[in-house]
Structures are given as C-alpha cells and as structure tokens.
C-alpha cells in the first residue's frame, strides 16, 4: 500500500508539472500571436493612413525632365523623401529613380521633390512637385507612365501623353 501511494503521488505530481508547463507554453504562444497580430494591424493601419495620388504629369522639354504633381491624400506627413519610389518613362518601359535633392539636368538619373510650402515636410492635403531627370534626356514615346509609391504606403500611377 505504501509503494502504490508513492507511485500515485508521483504520477499526480508529474501530471501537475506537465499541465502547468503546457499551460505556461500556451499562454506564451497566445501572447506572441496577439503581439504579431497587433503589429500586422498597426502596419496595415499605417499603410492606409499613408496614401498619395498623382494628379498631373508632363514633360519639361526645356529642362529635360518629367514634372509630376502628387498630393498627399493620407493622414500622415512624409518627411523622408528617400523612401519614396518614383517610376517614370515610356509606357511599359518606366524605370525607377531615387531621391537626390541636387537632381538636375547636370546631375541626371535622379529625382528631387519639393513640397508646396518648402518646409521639407510633405503634409496631408499638400501637393508636392517631383522633377525626374532621366539620363540622356526625355526618351521618345507616344505615351508615358508614372508610378509614385511611398514606403509602406499606398501609391498612385498615371498615364500621360508627350507635349504636342
């Protein structure tokens, strides 16, 4: 009788330890899943609040650049223009350009961005002017396309014809 009581006590003790270990692991995993879901929801909310809309695009033949007007239609300001991707070129052959504040016809292959009030912060409801300077000048095309996409946000595209 003594040895069976010790065996039963041992089994109960092992069962309690295993149950508490499993419970602790399940609680930890539930917290990790909840944290991952909260982070994914936060990123989705941020992407929904970071939106832009290309409103107009044209070609400035005199300066040899594309001129694009883009409105911040989201709820968040954009301060780091280096995280904005700009694709522009002949329809079906657009290429990506990266931000360089000193982009110009003498420094081609980049784009610069100027917000309307010039404070360096592209605020909600504010329009920005983007000037893209392709290497070798403006390529010939019957139709151009532009896509502007902020990092982790919703971008916009537009087709536009060359000047007459």
C-alpha positions in Angstrom: 0.0 0.0 0.0 2.8 2.4 0.8 4.5 2.0 -2.6 1.3 2.4 -4.6 0.6 5.7 -2.6 4.1 6.9 -3.5 3.5 6.0 -7.2 0.2 7.7 -7.3 1.6 10.8 -5.6 4.5 10.8 -8.1 2.1 10.5 -11.1 -0.1 13.3 -9.7 2.9 15.5 -9.2 4.3 14.8 -12.7 0.8 15.4 -14.2 0.5 18.8 -12.4 4.0 19.8 -13.6 3.3 18.8 -17.2 -0.1 20.6 -17.1 1.4 23.8 -15.7 4.3 23.6 -18.3 1.8 23.2 -21.1 -0.4 26.0 -19.7 2.6 28.3 -19.5 3.7 27.5 -23.1 0.1 28.0 -24.4 -0.1 31.4 -22.6 3.2 32.4 -24.0 2.2 31.4 -27.5 -1.1 33.2 -27.2 0.7 36.4 -26.2 3.2 36.0 -29.1 0.3 35.5 -31.6 -1.6 38.5 -30.2 1.6 40.6 -30.4 2.1 39.6 -34.1 -1.5 40.3 -34.9 -1.3 43.7 -33.3 1.9 44.6 -35.2 0.3 43.5 -38.5 -2.8 45.5 -37.8 -0.7 48.5 -36.9 1.3 48.2 -40.2 -2.0 47.9 -42.2 -3.4 51.0 -40.4 -0.2 52.9 -41.2 -0.3 51.9 -44.8 -4.0 53.0 -45.0 -3.0 56.4 -43.5 0.0 56.9 -45.8 -1.5 57.5 -49.3 -0.6 59.7 -52.2 -2.3 60.5 -55.5 -0.6 61.5 -58.8 -2.7 64.4 -60.0 -0.8 65.6 -63.0 2.3 64.8 -65.0 4.0 66.4 -68.0 7.4 66.8 -69.7 9.5 69.9 -69.5 11.5 69.8 -72.8 13.4 72.9 -72.0 14.8 71.5 -68.8 14.8 67.9 -70.0 12.8 66.4 -67.1 9.4 64.9 -66.2 7.3 67.1 -63.9 4.9 65.3 -61.7 2.4 66.8 -59.2 1.5 64.4 -56.3 -1.0 65.1 -53.5 -0.6 63.6 -50.0 -4.2 62.2 -49.6 -3.3 60.3 -46.4 -3.4 61.3 -42.7 0.4 61.1 -42.1 3.1 63.6 -43.2 6.0 62.3 -45.3 9.4 63.6 -44.2 11.9 61.2 -45.6 11.8 61.6 -49.4 14.5 58.9 -49.9 11.8 56.3 -49.1 9.6 57.4 -52.0 9.9 55.4 -55.2 9.3 57.1 -58.5 9.0 55.1 -61.7 8.6 57.1 -64.9 9.3 56.6 -68.6 7.7 55.4 -71.8 4.6 53.2 -71.3 5.8 49.7 -70.5 9.4 50.8 -70.0 9.4 53.0 -67.0 12.4 52.9 -64.7 13.0 53.6 -61.1 14.6 56.8 -59.9 15.9 57.6 -56.4 15.7 60.8 -54.5 18.6 63.2 -54.7 18.0 66.8 -53.6 20.5 68.0 -56.1 19.0 66.3 -59.1 19.1 68.4 -62.2 19.8 68.3 -65.9 23.5 68.5 -65.0 23.0 65.7 -62.4 20.7 63.3 -64.2 19.4 59.9 -63.1 17.6 61.1 -60.0 14.5 63.0 -58.9 14.0 65.8 -56.5 10.9 66.6 -54.5 9.6 70.0 -53.3 6.6 70.4 -51.1 4.5 73.4 -51.8 5.3 75.4 -48.7 9.0 74.4 -48.9 9.4 73.3 -45.2 10.7 69.8 -46.1 7.6 68.1 -44.7 5.0 66.8 -47.2 1.9 67.3 -45.0 -1.5 65.7 -45.5 -3.5 67.5 -48.2 -0.3 69.2 -49.5 0.8 68.8 -53.1 4.5 68.2 -54.0 6.3 68.8 -57.2 8.6 66.0 -58.4 11.1 66.6 -61.1 12.7 63.5 -62.6 15.9 63.9 -64.7 16.5 60.9 -67.0 20.0 60.2 -68.3 20.2 61.1 -71.9 17.2 63.4 -71.9 13.5 62.6 -72.3 13.0 59.4 -74.3 10.7 59.5 -77.3 7.3 57.8 -76.7 3.6 58.1 -77.7 2.6 57.6 -74.1 4.4 57.9 -70.7 3.6 56.3 -67.4 4.4 57.4 -63.8 4.1 55.5 -60.5 4.9 57.1 -57.2 4.9 54.8 -54.2 5.8 55.8 -50.6 7.5 53.2 -48.4 4.8 51.0 -46.7 2.0 53.1 -48.1 -0.4 53.3 -51.0 0.9 54.7 -54.2 -0.6 56.0 -57.4 0.0 55.9 -61.1 -0.9 57.9 -64.2 -0.6 57.7 -68.0 0.2 60.9 -69.8 1.0 61.9 -73.4 4.1 63.8 -74.5 3.7 67.5 -75.2 2.4 68.4 -78.7 
